[in-house]
Amino acid sequence: MKTDFPLRKIIHVDMDAFYASVEELDNPELIGKPLAVGGNEIRGVVSAANYEARKYGVRSAMSGYLAKKNCPHLTFVKPRFARYKEISQRIRSIFFEYTDLVEPLSLDEAYLDVTTNKKGNPSATLIAREIRKRIFDEIGLRASAGISINKFIAKVASDFNKPNGQKTVNPEEVLQFLEDLEIRKFYGVGKVTAEKMYRLGIFTGKDLKEKSLEFLEKNFGKGGGHYFNIVRGIHNSPVKPHRIPKSVGAERTFSENLSSEVFMLERLEHIATELEKRLKKSKIAGKTITLKIKYSDFTLQTRSKTLPYFVTDKSLILDTAKELLYQEKMENSVRLLGISLHNLNTDKKKTEAKKDSVSLQLQFEF
């Protein structure tokens, strides 16, 4: 594929039935049963549904009454957005181990630009597979992914092998992929636009590509130029992090599990020192200190305390971490300790996306 625009390595990660999957993770008795998050059979709407419920036509934004009518044995659970946000932050922390160019679209999906990445891995396909495996191994949830040269194609591709799959569209496959694509599967083409395209004889990407720019602008206004470009694989929008830090932390995984608090205190001092460096470098302070403990059986526990003032000083952070460490007895030997600061003084700060100035080859390993 010859282009006059840069080819990037973009991954779109989309969690599978995220809200419902978190509920199943926390309550295994729900696994295998049709499940809807939000609403009930009397009032409200469905926020999310698992794949068992979708077989009965249960969808998000559907009324609880209709959902129950479609699936009489449907189970409703109340949404717990604080929990979904917590899990989402853990997922994103995995993303940031690979690249700083992460653009969240919602709690359950994000774009990652891995053209250059922290692992030095030239294959975006392998990175996506590794990320999905880590999300499952470390958190217990399944994700799907799309991989291609830009955000638009990666987003479309992530739907192809759902659930728990991924699809790569290599540079040389892009044009044929788009020509074969049903128009209703083009990201951003909703029901109303699709029906209008059908009336104009546009059913596939190939049909769309045959229309002139003038024709598309006449019928779709400013959107016409967008459709003209995307069907030709042109979508230059970079991954834009624009993220305000919600927490700053440091952690260590130990080569040997620790069973004594004495040894843990020594490690916590090193972690607090590293955290202080990061806070001062970023000019960030926080009020809530969280101690993260991962046991030898991989269960995870967090303990937090909120102070009445912002802190960056190592000694204050360490004193609070020690207090949290002795808050309750250890459940098992420990393989990882971490300290993080939340409730930061960055509410009004904005971060700018880093510019990717890498010169890219037209053909590269995906």
C-alpha positions as CSV (number, residue, x, y, z in Angstrom):
1,M,0.0,0.0,0.0
2,K,1.7,3.2,-1.2
3,T,0.7,6.3,0.8
4,D,1.7,9.9,1.3
5,F,0.8,9.7,4.9
6,P,2.5,7.9,7.8
7,L,1.6,4.3,8.6
8,R,1.3,3.7,12.3
9,K,0.9,0.6,14.3
10,I,-2.3,1.1,16.1
11,I,-4.1,-1.4,18.5
12,H,-7.7,-0.9,19.5
13,V,-8.4,-3.0,22.6
14,D,-12.1,-3.5,23.4
15,M,-13.1,-5.4,26.6
16,D,-15.7,-8.2,26.0
17,A,-19.1,-7.4,27.7
18,F,-17.1,-5.4,30.2
19,Y,-19.7,-4.4,32.9
20,A,-21.3,-7.9,32.8
21,S,-17.9,-9.6,32.9
22,V,-16.8,-7.7,35.9
23,E,-20.0,-8.8,37.7
24,E,-19.3,-12.4,36.7
25,L,-15.7,-12.0,37.9
26,D,-16.9,-10.8,41.4
27,N,-19.8,-13.3,41.5
28,P,-18.9,-16.6,39.7
29,E,-22.4,-17.9,40.3
30,L,-23.6,-15.6,37.5
31,I,-21.3,-17.2,34.9
32,G,-23.3,-19.0,32.2
33,K,-26.6,-17.2,33.0
34,P,-28.1,-14.5,30.9
35,L,-27.2,-11.3,32.7
36,A,-28.1,-7.6,32.4
37,V,-26.4,-4.7,34.2
38,G,-28.8,-1.9,35.0
39,G,-32.5,-1.5,35.0
40,N,-35.0,-4.2,36.0
41,E,-38.2,-5.7,34.6
42,I,-40.3,-2.9,36.0
43,R,-38.2,0.2,35.1
44,G,-34.9,1.5,33.9
45,V,-32.7,0.5,30.9
46,V,-30.0,-2.1,30.3
47,S,-26.5,-0.6,30.6
48,A,-24.8,-3.8,29.4
49,A,-25.6,-7.5,28.7
50,N,-23.4,-10.6,28.7
51,Y,-23.2,-12.8,25.6
52,E,-25.7,-15.3,27.0
53,A,-28.3,-12.5,27.2
54,R,-27.5,-11.2,23.8
55,K,-28.6,-14.5,22.3
56,Y,-32.1,-13.5,23.3
57,G,-31.8,-10.1,21.8
58,V,-31.0,-8.3,25.0
59,R,-28.9,-5.2,24.2
60,S,-27.7,-2.0,25.9
61,A,-30.2,0.9,26.0
62,M,-33.1,-1.6,25.9
63,S,-35.8,-1.1,28.5
64,G,-35.6,-3.6,31.4
65,Y,-39.2,-4.6,30.6
66,L,-38.5,-5.6,27.0
67,A,-35.3,-7.3,28.1
68,K,-37.2,-9.4,30.5
69,K,-39.8,-10.1,28.0
70,N,-37.2,-11.3,25.5
71,C,-35.4,-13.4,28.1
72,P,-37.8,-14.4,31.1
73,H,-34.9,-16.0,33.0
74,L,-32.7,-12.9,32.7
75,T,-30.8,-11.8,35.9
76,F,-30.5,-8.1,36.6
77,V,-27.7,-6.6,38.7
78,K,-27.2,-3.0,39.7
79,P,-24.2,-1.2,38.0
80,R,-21.2,-0.5,40.2
81,F,-19.3,2.2,38.3
82,A,-16.7,2.7,41.0
83,R,-15.7,-1.0,40.6
84,Y,-15.7,-0.8,36.8
85,K,-13.5,2.3,37.0
86,E,-11.1,0.5,39.3
87,I,-10.8,-2.4,36.9
88,S,-10.4,-0.1,34.0
89,Q,-7.5,1.7,35.7
90,R,-5.8,-1.7,36.2
91,I,-6.2,-2.5,32.6
92,R,-4.8,0.8,31.5
93,S,-1.8,0.3,33.8
94,I,-1.0,-2.7,31.6
95,F,-1.4,-0.5,28.4
96,F,1.1,2.0,29.8
97,E,3.7,-0.7,30.2
98,Y,3.9,-0.8,26.4
99,T,3.3,2.8,25.4
100,D,2.5,6.2,26.7
101,L,0.4,6.8,23.6
102,V,-2.9,5.5,25.0
103,E,-6.2,7.2,24.1
104,P,-9.1,5.9,26.2
105,L,-12.5,6.0,24.5
106,S,-14.4,4.8,27.5
107,L,-13.8,2.5,30.6
108,D,-13.7,-0.5,28.4
109,E,-11.8,0.5,25.2
110,A,-8.8,2.4,24.1
111,Y,-6.4,3.0,21.3
112,L,-2.7,2.3,21.7
113,D,0.0,3.5,19.3
114,V,2.8,0.9,19.5
115,T,4.8,2.1,16.4
116,T,7.6,2.6,18.9
117,N,7.0,0.9,22.2
118,K,8.6,0.3,25.6
119,K,9.1,-3.4,24.9
120,G,11.0,-2.9,21.6
121,N,8.7,-5.4,20.0
122,P,8.3,-4.7,16.2
123,S,5.1,-6.7,16.0
124,A,1.8,-5.0,17.0
125,T,0.0,-8.3,16.5
126,L,2.2,-10.0,19.2
127,I,1.9,-7.0,21.5
128,A,-1.9,-7.1,21.2
129,R,-1.9,-10.9,22.0
130,E,0.4,-10.3,25.0
131,I,-1.7,-7.5,26.3
132,R,-4.9,-9.6,26.0
133,K,-3.2,-12.5,27.8
134,R,-2.0,-10.3,30.6
135,I,-5.5,-8.8,31.1
136,F,-6.9,-12.4,31.4
137,D,-4.0,-13.7,33.6
138,E,-3.8,-10.7,35.9
139,I,-7.4,-9.5,36.1
140,G,-9.5,-12.4,34.9
141,L,-11.3,-10.6,32.0
142,R,-11.2,-11.2,28.2
143,A,-10.6,-8.6,25.6
144,S,-10.6,-8.4,21.8
145,A,-8.3,-6.3,19.7
146,G,-8.0,-4.9,16.2
147,I,-4.6,-4.0,14.7
148,S,-3.8,-1.9,11.7
149,I,-2.3,1.3,10.2
150,N,-4.7,3.8,11.7
151,K,-7.4,4.2,14.4
152,F,-10.4,3.7,12.1
153,I,-9.3,0.4,10.7
154,A,-8.1,-0.9,14.1
155,K,-11.5,0.0,15.6
156,V,-13.4,-1.8,12.8
157,A,-11.1,-4.8,13.0
158,S,-11.6,-5.3,16.8
159,D,-15.2,-6.4,16.2
160,F,-14.3,-9.1,13.7
161,N,-13.3,-11.9,16.1
162,K,-15.2,-11.0,19.2
163,P,-15.3,-12.3,21.8
164,N,-11.8,-13.0,23.0
165,G,-10.1,-12.7,19.6
166,Q,-8.2,-10.3,17.5
167,K,-7.7,-9.3,13.8
168,T,-4.8,-7.7,12.1
169,V,-5.2,-5.8,8.9
170,N,-1.7,-5.5,7.4
171,P,-0.8,-2.5,5.2
172,E,-1.1,-4.5,1.9
173,E,-4.5,-5.8,3.0
174,V,-6.1,-2.5,3.9
175,L,-7.7,-1.5,0.6
176,Q,-9.2,-5.0,-0.1
177,F,-10.4,-5.2,3.5
178,L,-12.3,-1.9,3.2
179,E,-13.7,-2.7,-0.2
180,D,-15.2,-5.9,1.1
181,L,-16.6,-4.3,4.3
182,E,-20.3,-4.0,4.6
183,I,-21.2,-0.3,4.9
184,R,-23.0,-0.8,8.2
185,K,-19.7,-2.0,9.7
186,F,-17.9,1.2,8.9
187,Y,-17.3,2.8,12.3
188,G,-19.3,6.0,12.5
189,V,-22.0,4.9,10.0
190,G,-25.1,4.6,12.1
191,K,-28.5,3.2,11.2
192,V,-29.8,6.4,9.7
193,T,-26.7,7.0,7.5
194,A,-26.6,3.3,6.5
195,E,-30.2,3.4,5.3
196,K,-29.4,6.6,3.3
197,M,-26.4,4.9,1.7
198,Y,-28.5,1.9,0.8
199,R,-31.0,4.2,-1.0
200,L,-28.0,5.6,-2.9
201,G,-26.8,2.1,-3.9
202,I,-24.0,2.0,-1.4
203,F,-23.8,-1.4,0.3
204,T,-20.1,-2.1,0.6
205,G,-16.9,-0.3,0.8
206,K,-16.4,-0.9,-2.9
207,D,-19.6,0.8,-3.7
208,L,-18.6,3.8,-1.5
209,K,-15.2,4.0,-3.2
210,E,-16.8,4.3,-6.6
211,K,-18.6,7.5,-5.6
212,S,-16.9,10.8,-6.3
213,L,-15.9,13.3,-3.7
214,E,-18.5,15.7,-5.2
215,F,-21.3,13.1,-5.0
216,L,-20.5,12.3,-1.3
217,E,-20.2,15.9,-0.3
218,K,-23.5,16.7,-2.0
219,N,-25.3,13.9,-0.2
220,F,-23.5,13.9,3.2
221,G,-22.1,17.4,3.6
222,K,-18.8,17.6,5.5
223,G,-19.1,13.9,6.3
224,G,-18.7,13.2,2.6
225,G,-15.0,14.0,2.6
226,H,-14.5,11.7,5.7
227,Y,-16.2,8.8,3.9
228,F,-14.1,9.5,0.7
229,N,-10.9,9.2,2.8
230,I,-11.6,6.3,5.1
231,V,-12.6,3.9,2.3
232,R,-9.1,4.6,0.9
233,G,-7.4,3.9,4.1
234,I,-6.8,7.6,4.9
235,H,-7.3,8.5,8.5
236,N,-4.5,10.6,9.9
237,S,-5.8,11.2,13.4
238,P,-3.0,10.3,15.9
239,V,-3.6,8.6,19.2
240,K,-4.1,11.5,21.6
241,P,-3.5,10.6,25.3
242,H,-4.8,13.9,26.8
243,R,-4.9,12.2,30.1
244,I,-4.9,13.9,33.4
245,P,-3.0,11.6,35.9
246,K,-5.4,10.0,38.4
247,S,-2.6,8.4,40.4
248,V,1.2,8.1,40.6
249,G,2.7,4.9,42.0
250,A,5.7,2.6,42.2
251,E,5.8,-1.1,42.9
252,R,8.2,-4.0,43.0
253,T,7.8,-7.7,42.3
254,F,10.2,-9.9,44.3
255,S,12.2,-12.8,43.0
256,E,11.4,-14.6,46.3
257,N,8.1,-14.3,48.2
258,L,8.4,-12.3,51.5
259,S,6.8,-13.8,54.6
260,S,8.1,-11.3,57.2
261,E,6.9,-7.7,57.6
262,V,10.5,-6.8,58.6
263,F,11.7,-7.5,55.0
264,M,8.6,-5.8,53.6
265,L,9.5,-2.6,55.4
266,E,12.9,-2.5,53.8
267,R,11.3,-2.9,50.3
268,L,8.7,-0.3,51.1
269,E,11.4,2.3,51.8
270,H,12.9,1.7,48.4
271,I,9.5,2.0,46.8
272,A,8.7,5.2,48.7
273,T,12.0,6.7,47.5
274,E,11.1,5.9,43.9
275,L,7.6,7.3,44.3
276,E,9.0,10.6,45.8
277,K,11.2,11.0,42.8
278,R,8.3,10.5,40.4
279,L,6.1,13.0,42.3
280,K,8.7,15.7,42.4
281,K,9.7,15.2,38.8
282,S,6.0,15.6,37.8
283,K,5.3,18.3,40.4
284,I,2.4,16.3,41.7
285,A,1.1,15.8,45.2
286,G,-1.7,13.6,46.6
287,K,-3.8,13.1,49.7
288,T,-4.7,9.4,49.4
289,I,-2.0,6.8,49.9
290,T,-2.7,3.3,48.8
291,L,-0.7,0.2,49.7
292,K,-0.9,-2.6,47.1
293,I,-0.2,-6.2,48.1
294,K,-0.1,-9.1,45.8
295,Y,0.2,-12.5,47.6
296,S,1.9,-15.6,46.4
297,D,-1.4,-17.0,45.2
298,F,-1.8,-13.9,43.0
299,T,-4.7,-12.5,45.0
300,L,-4.6,-8.7,45.2
301,Q,-5.4,-6.5,48.2
302,T,-5.3,-2.7,48.5
303,R,-5.4,-0.6,51.7
304,S,-5.8,3.2,51.6
305,K,-5.7,6.2,53.9
306,T,-6.6,9.8,53.0
307,L,-4.7,12.5,54.7
308,P,-6.0,16.1,55.3
309,Y,-3.2,17.6,53.2
310,F,-1.2,17.0,50.0
311,V,2.0,15.1,50.4
312,T,5.1,14.4,48.3
313,D,7.6,13.7,51.0
314,K,9.0,10.2,51.3
315,S,8.9,10.1,55.1
316,L,5.2,10.9,55.2
317,I,4.4,8.4,52.5
318,L,6.5,5.7,54.1
319,D,4.9,6.3,57.6
320,T,1.4,5.9,56.1
321,A,2.4,2.8,54.1
322,K,3.8,1.2,57.3
323,E,0.6,2.0,59.1
324,L,-1.4,0.3,56.3
325,L,1.0,-2.7,56.3
326,Y,0.2,-3.4,59.9
327,Q,-3.5,-2.6,59.6
328,E,-4.3,-6.3,59.4
329,K,-2.4,-9.6,59.3
330,M,-0.9,-10.8,56.1
331,E,-3.0,-13.5,54.4
332,N,-0.1,-15.2,52.8
333,S,3.5,-14.6,51.7
334,V,3.9,-11.6,49.4
335,R,5.3,-11.4,45.9
336,L,4.6,-7.7,45.1
337,L,4.3,-4.5,47.0
338,G,3.3,-1.1,45.7
339,I,2.6,2.4,46.9
340,S,0.5,4.9,45.0
341,L,-0.9,8.4,45.5
342,H,-4.5,9.3,44.5
343,N,-6.7,12.3,45.0
344,L,-4.0,14.4,43.3
345,N,-3.6,18.2,42.9
346,T,-4.0,17.8,39.1
347,D,-7.8,18.3,38.8
348,K,-7.3,21.5,36.7
349,K,-4.1,20.5,34.9
350,K,-4.2,19.3,31.3
351,T,-1.6,17.1,29.7
352,E,-0.6,17.4,26.1
353,A,-0.3,14.5,23.7
354,K,3.2,13.7,22.8
355,K,4.0,14.1,19.1
356,D,5.2,11.1,17.2
357,S,8.0,12.2,15.0
358,V,9.1,8.8,14.0
359,S,9.9,8.3,10.3
360,L,8.0,5.2,9.2
361,Q,8.6,2.6,6.5
362,L,5.7,1.8,4.2
363,Q,6.0,-1.9,4.9
364,F,6.7,-3.2,8.3
365,E,5.9,-6.2,10.4
366,F,2.5,-6.3,12.0
